Amino acid sequence: MIVRMAPRTCTPDEAVALLSAEDTLGLGLGPGNPDAFLTALGRRTDWRSLTVGGALLLGYYDVFARPTTHYRCGFFGPAERILLAGGADVELVPGGFRQFAPILARFAPRVMAVQAAPGRDGEVNLSLHLGATRPELLAAGRDPDRLLVVELNPNLPRTSGLPPEYRNTLPLELVDVVVEADGPPYALAESAPDEVDVAIAEIAASFVTEGATLQTGIGAVPSMVATRLAERPGGHYGVHSEMFTDGLMHLHQAGKVDNASKGVFDGHSVTTFALGSPELYAWLDGNEDVAFLPVDVVNDPTVIGRNRSLVSINGALSVDLYGQVVADHIDGRQVSGVGGHEDFVAGTELRLDDHSLICLRSTVTVGGELRSRIVPLLPQGSIVSTPRHHLGVVVTEYGAADVVGMTVRERARALAEIAHPDFRAELRAAAETLGRR
């Protein structure tokens, strides 16, 4: 019989010293990452080979810039792009957010590390990120040959799950090492919208009907959609969103969300991680209206599709006239990752009252040249995030093209009409050449 001992409490540097000079480390998505522990990793200088699996770092940590660190990343953010540009060994592991759990299990790092809030009844609370890591955290804690490090921070909000089936906690008895921290949680500033963002958001909001269920992501447009919905008549909305944001909080605070008749998880807004302002984190603390569930539940298209009148709002970098969407990699550069994009696009396509909105500005300026984001055909080497057969509605500042059920040429014509006026003639001509072979 294995007798569990109380976890060892130590400083970040003492915890880092428990790793071997050649070791493997597993992390979750940014809001779950232990800041003090990762900072201490950079103060250690005897690494021979440290392989880290994770995604979306929320800070620049020196250890990742070392030539002895090999970072296997599931989703790029600003930190990953900066590290890669500086010559760090950062490589994408392709996979949607829902695939992170089996990818992490296959990697099977010896050390798992996470940040958490103090919990109740011998547990720690996983706070801002449940995601895909809980099974591997539990596995590491149960394995005497592995190490489970929990950075415990009382400044993190204590969030809610839906027990007994869905818990966002870990038993303290499984934790090997507790690192005490007291830094503020990472705060994401809201993007300031401009007139283009406002125009796109107005069009996107028009697809949201009374009692609809919402999925919104990061950025100015989703935030503006939530703001518009909070200000206008209507309500009784539900929330089923991979990411919980300030915009969704404001919608709750405006009395517009009751989750009364979504069809799945009624009575609760469901999410798998949160990222935003200190106000958001304070509002989430002890708030049982918002439930943090595993990503393989939140992002399951069959679960998503059970929601009533779901409106999913995602962004894109480019769309071609066939309806192929580029959202995470362009011009030979990895910008972000698949995340939950594909899951929510697929989850909205089986019901007539659901809408998947792909929102993007009509143009981008590259090297002083104005380019259309709607193109006749994606360039060779493009990485498609959403295939044409999953495309629902494309929104630019010039309108919306609902291409569901359209022929190849009909959708191409519709997409050309919402492009920037300077490029429409070229796109209209290209549209007429499609679908004839």
C-alpha positions in Angstrom: 0.0 0.0 0.0 1.3 3.5 -1.0 1.1 5.9 1.9 0.6 9.5 0.7 2.6 12.1 2.5 1.7 15.8 2.8 3.1 17.8 -0.1 6.4 19.5 0.4 6.2 23.3 0.4 9.1 25.1 -1.0 10.3 28.1 -2.9 10.3 28.3 -6.7 14.0 27.7 -6.9 13.8 24.7 -4.5 11.1 23.2 -6.7 13.1 23.8 -9.9 16.1 22.0 -8.2 14.0 18.8 -8.1 14.1 18.6 -11.9 17.0 16.7 -13.5 19.4 18.5 -15.9 17.8 16.4 -18.6 14.1 16.3 -18.0 10.6 16.7 -19.5 8.0 19.2 -18.3 4.3 19.5 -19.2 2.2 22.7 -18.9 -1.3 23.7 -19.9 -2.6 26.8 -21.7 -1.3 30.2 -20.5 -3.8 30.9 -17.7 -2.8 27.6 -16.0 0.9 28.2 -16.1 2.9 28.8 -12.9 4.6 32.1 -13.3 7.0 32.0 -10.4 8.1 28.4 -11.2 8.7 29.2 -14.9 10.6 32.3 -13.9 12.8 30.2 -11.6 13.5 27.8 -14.4 15.4 30.6 -16.1 17.6 31.2 -13.1 19.0 27.6 -13.2 22.0 27.3 -15.5 23.0 23.7 -15.6 20.3 22.4 -18.1 21.6 19.9 -20.6 18.2 19.2 -22.2 14.8 20.4 -21.0 11.8 19.5 -23.2 8.6 21.4 -22.5 5.1 20.7 -23.8 2.7 23.6 -23.5 0.8 26.4 -25.2 0.3 30.2 -25.3 2.8 31.4 -22.8 1.6 34.6 -21.1 5.1 35.9 -20.3 8.6 35.9 -21.7 10.5 33.3 -19.7 14.3 33.1 -20.1 14.4 29.4 -19.9 12.7 29.1 -23.3 15.4 31.1 -25.0 18.2 28.7 -23.9 19.6 26.4 -26.6 19.1 23.5 -24.2 15.3 24.0 -24.0 13.1 22.4 -26.6 9.5 23.8 -26.6 6.8 21.7 -28.1 3.9 24.2 -28.5 0.3 23.6 -29.2 -0.7 27.3 -29.7 1.4 30.3 -30.5 1.0 33.7 -28.9 3.2 36.8 -28.8 5.8 35.1 -26.5 6.2 32.2 -28.9 6.5 34.4 -31.9 9.2 36.5 -30.2 11.1 33.4 -29.0 11.0 31.9 -32.5 12.2 35.1 -34.1 15.0 35.2 -31.6 16.2 31.7 -32.6 14.7 29.7 -29.8 13.8 26.0 -30.4 10.0 26.4 -30.6 8.0 24.0 -32.8 4.3 23.7 -33.3 2.6 20.4 -32.4 -0.5 20.6 -34.7 -3.7 19.8 -33.0 -6.9 21.4 -31.8 -7.5 22.2 -28.2 -9.6 19.1 -27.8 -6.6 17.0 -28.9 -4.3 18.5 -26.3 -5.0 15.8 -23.7 -4.0 12.8 -25.8 -1.0 14.7 -27.2 0.1 15.4 -23.6 -0.5 11.8 -22.6 1.6 10.6 -25.5 4.4 13.0 -24.5 4.1 11.8 -20.9 6.4 14.4 -19.2 8.0 13.3 -16.0 7.1 16.6 -14.4 3.7 18.3 -14.6 3.3 21.9 -13.3 0.2 24.1 -12.8 -1.0 27.1 -10.9 -4.0 26.9 -8.6 -6.0 28.7 -6.0 -6.4 27.4 -2.5 -9.5 25.1 -2.3 -11.7 23.5 0.2 -11.7 20.1 1.9 -8.2 19.0 1.0 -8.3 20.2 -2.6 -6.7 22.9 -4.8 -8.8 24.8 -7.3 -7.6 24.9 -10.9 -8.9 28.5 -11.2 -8.6 30.0 -14.6 -7.8 27.0 -16.7 -9.2 23.5 -16.7 -8.6 22.7 -20.4 -7.0 19.4 -21.2 -4.4 19.0 -18.5 -6.3 17.6 -15.5 -6.1 13.9 -16.5 -2.3 14.2 -16.9 -2.0 16.2 -13.6 -3.8 13.4 -11.8 -1.6 10.8 -13.6 1.6 12.5 -12.5 0.4 12.8 -8.9 -0.5 9.1 -8.7 2.8 8.0 -10.2 5.7 7.8 -7.7 8.2 8.1 -10.5 6.7 11.4 -11.7 6.5 14.9 -10.1 3.4 17.1 -9.7 4.2 20.7 -8.9 1.4 23.1 -7.9 2.0 26.8 -7.6 -0.6 27.9 -5.0 -1.6 31.5 -5.3 -4.3 33.1 -3.1 -4.7 35.9 -5.7 -6.2 33.6 -8.2 -10.0 33.2 -8.3 -11.6 30.1 -7.0 -13.9 29.0 -9.9 -16.6 26.4 -10.1 -17.1 23.1 -11.9 -20.1 20.9 -12.1 -19.4 18.1 -9.6 -19.5 15.3 -9.2 -19.0 14.6 -12.9 -16.9 17.6 -13.7 -14.5 18.8 -11.1 -12.0 21.7 -11.6 -10.0 20.7 -8.5 -7.1 18.4 -7.6 -6.8 16.4 -4.4 -4.0 18.0 -2.3 -2.8 14.6 -1.3 -1.7 13.9 -4.9 0.5 17.0 -5.0 4.2 16.3 -4.6 5.4 19.9 -4.3 3.6 23.1 -3.4 5.2 26.4 -4.5 3.8 29.4 -2.6 3.3 32.5 -4.8 1.5 35.8 -4.4 1.8 37.6 -7.7 -1.2 39.0 -9.5 -2.8 36.8 -12.2 -1.9 37.8 -15.8 -4.3 40.6 -17.0 -5.2 40.9 -20.6 -6.0 44.4 -21.7 -9.1 44.7 -23.8 -8.4 45.6 -27.4 -9.6 49.1 -28.3 -12.0 48.8 -31.3 -11.8 51.1 -34.3 -14.5 51.9 -36.8 -13.8 48.7 -38.8 -14.2 46.5 -35.7 -17.4 48.3 -34.8 -18.8 47.8 -38.3 -18.0 44.1 -38.2 -19.4 43.7 -34.7 -22.7 45.4 -35.7 -23.1 42.9 -38.6 -22.2 39.9 -36.4 -24.5 41.0 -33.6 -27.4 40.9 -36.1 -27.2 37.1 -36.2 -27.9 36.9 -32.5 -31.6 36.3 -31.7 -33.5 36.3 -28.5 -32.4 33.3 -26.4 -29.4 32.5 -28.5 -26.3 30.7 -27.1 -23.0 32.5 -27.6 -19.4 31.5 -28.2 -16.9 34.3 -28.4 -13.1 34.5 -28.5 -10.4 37.0 -27.9 -10.2 40.3 -29.7 -11.9 43.6 -30.3 -14.8 42.2 -32.5 -16.1 39.6 -30.0 -15.9 42.1 -27.2 -17.8 44.7 -29.3 -20.5 42.1 -30.1 -21.0 41.4 -26.4 -21.1 45.2 -25.8 -23.8 45.7 -28.4 -25.9 42.9 -27.1 -25.6 44.3 -23.6 -26.8 47.7 -24.8 -29.7 46.7 -27.0 -33.1 45.1 -26.3 -33.2 41.3 -26.1 -31.6 38.7 -23.9 -32.2 35.4 -22.2 -28.9 34.4 -23.8 -26.8 31.3 -23.0 -23.0 31.0 -23.0 -21.1 28.0 -24.2 -17.6 29.3 -25.0 -14.1 27.8 -24.9 -12.8 31.1 -23.5 -14.6 33.3 -21.0 -13.9 37.0 -21.5 -14.7 40.4 -20.1 -17.3 40.8 -22.8 -19.2 37.8 -21.6 -18.9 39.1 -18.0 -20.4 42.4 -19.1 -23.3 40.6 -20.8 -24.0 38.8 -17.5 -23.8 42.0 -15.6 -26.3 43.6 -17.9 -28.8 40.9 -17.0 -28.8 39.5 -20.5 -27.6 35.9 -19.7 -29.8 33.4 -17.9 -28.8 30.1 -19.6 -32.5 29.1 -19.1 -33.0 27.1 -22.3 -29.8 26.3 -24.0 -30.6 22.6 -24.2 -27.3 21.5 -22.6 -25.9 22.6 -19.2 -28.9 24.8 -18.6 -28.5 27.2 -15.8 -24.8 27.6 -16.3 -22.4 29.4 -18.6 -19.8 26.9 -19.5 -16.2 27.4 -20.5 -12.8 25.8 -20.1 -10.5 28.8 -19.5 -10.7 32.5 -18.8 -8.5 35.3 -19.7 -9.1 39.0 -19.2 -9.0 41.8 -16.6 -8.6 41.8 -12.8 -12.3 42.8 -12.7 -13.2 39.5 -14.6 -11.1 37.4 -12.2 -12.8 39.1 -9.1 -16.2 38.5 -10.7 -15.4 34.8 -11.3 -14.2 34.2 -7.7 -16.9 31.9 -6.1 -19.3 32.5 -9.0 -21.3 29.4 -9.6 -23.1 30.8 -12.6 -20.0 30.0 -14.7 -18.8 26.4 -14.8 -15.3 25.4 -15.9 -15.5 22.0 -17.7 -12.9 19.9 -19.5 -12.1 21.0 -23.1 -13.1 17.6 -24.5 -16.7 18.4 -23.3 -16.8 22.1 -24.0 -15.3 21.7 -27.5 -17.1 18.5 -28.5 -19.0 19.4 -31.7 -21.8 16.9 -30.7 -22.2 18.8 -27.4 -21.9 22.2 -29.0 -24.6 21.2 -31.5 -27.1 20.5 -28.7 -27.2 24.2 -27.8 -30.2 26.3 -29.0 -29.5 28.9 -31.7 -25.7 28.9 -31.2 -23.8 31.8 -32.7 -20.1 31.1 -32.8 -17.7 34.0 -33.5 -14.2 33.3 -34.7 -11.6 35.3 -36.6 -9.5 34.5 -39.7 -6.5 35.8 -41.6 -7.7 35.1 -45.1 -10.5 33.4 -47.0 -10.5 32.3 -50.7 -13.4 32.2 -53.1 -13.8 28.5 -52.6 -14.5 29.2 -48.9 -11.2 27.8 -47.5 -10.2 29.7 -44.3 -6.7 30.4 -43.1 -6.7 31.3 -39.4 -3.4 30.4 -37.8 -0.6 30.3 -40.3 0.1 32.7 -43.2 3.0 33.8 -45.4 5.1 31.0 -43.9 4.6 32.2 -40.3 2.9 30.5 -37.5 0.6 33.1 -35.9 -1.6 31.2 -33.4 -3.0 27.7 -33.6 -6.1 25.7 -34.3 -7.5 26.0 -30.8 -11.2 25.4 -30.8 -11.8 27.1 -34.1 -12.7 23.9 -36.0 -14.8 22.4 -33.2 -17.1 25.4 -33.0 -17.4 25.7 -36.8 -18.3 22.0 -37.0 -20.7 22.2 -34.0 -22.9 24.8 -35.6 -23.5 23.2 -39.0 -26.3 20.7 -38.3 -29.1 23.0 -37.2 -30.8 25.7 -39.2 -30.9 28.2 -36.3 -27.1 28.0 -35.6 -24.5 30.3 -37.2 -20.8 30.0 -37.4 -19.4 33.5 -38.1 -15.9 33.9 -39.5 -15.0 37.6 -39.0 -12.2 39.4 -40.7 -11.2 42.8 -42.0 -11.5 43.0 -45.7 -7.9 44.2 -46.2 -4.4 44.1 -44.6 -1.4 46.3 -45.3 1.9 44.4 -45.9 5.0 46.3 -46.6 3.0 49.5 -47.5 0.8 47.6 -49.9 -2.9 47.2 -49.4 -4.0 43.6 -49.9 -7.4 41.9 -49.9 -8.0 39.3 -47.2 -10.5 37.7 -49.6 -8.5 36.1 -52.4 -9.3 34.2 -55.6 -7.3 31.2 -54.4 -5.1 30.6 -51.4 -1.4 30.7 -52.3 0.6 27.5 -52.6 1.8 26.4 -49.2 -1.2 27.9 -47.3 -2.4 26.0 -44.2 -6.2 25.6 -44.2 -7.8 25.9 -40.7 -11.4 25.5 -41.9 -12.1 23.5 -45.1 -14.7 24.9 -47.5 -17.4 22.3 -46.6 -17.5 23.6 -43.0 -17.8 27.3 -43.9 -20.9 29.1 -42.7 -21.0 32.9 -42.7 -18.1 35.2 -43.5 -18.4 38.8 -42.1 -16.3 41.8 -43.1 -17.0 45.5 -42.5 -18.8 45.5 -45.9 -21.4 42.8 -45.1 -22.0 39.1 -44.5 -22.0 36.2 -46.9 -24.0 33.2 -45.7 -22.7 30.5 -48.1 -24.4 27.4 -46.6 -26.1 25.5 -49.3 -24.6 27.6 -52.1 -22.8 26.2 -55.2 -19.1 26.8 -55.7 -19.8 29.8 -58.0 -22.7 31.2 -55.9 -20.5 31.3 -52.8 -17.6 32.8 -54.7 -19.9 35.6 -55.9 -21.2 36.2 -52.4 -17.7 36.4 -51.0 -16.6 38.8 -53.7 -19.4 41.2 -52.8 -18.2 41.7 -49.2 -14.6 42.3 -50.2 -13.0 45.8 -50.2 -14.4 47.8 -53.2 -10.9 48.1 -54.7 -10.7 44.4 -55.2 -14.3 43.4 -56.1 -13.9 43.6 -59.9 -11.0 41.2 -59.8 -12.8 38.8 -57.4 -16.1 39.0 -59.4 -14.2 38.0 -62.6 -12.4 35.2 -60.7 -15.7 33.9 -59.3 -17.1 33.3 -62.7 -14.2 30.9 -63.6 -15.0 28.5 -60.6 -17.2 25.5 -60.5 -17.1 24.7 -64.3 -14.9 21.7 -64.1 
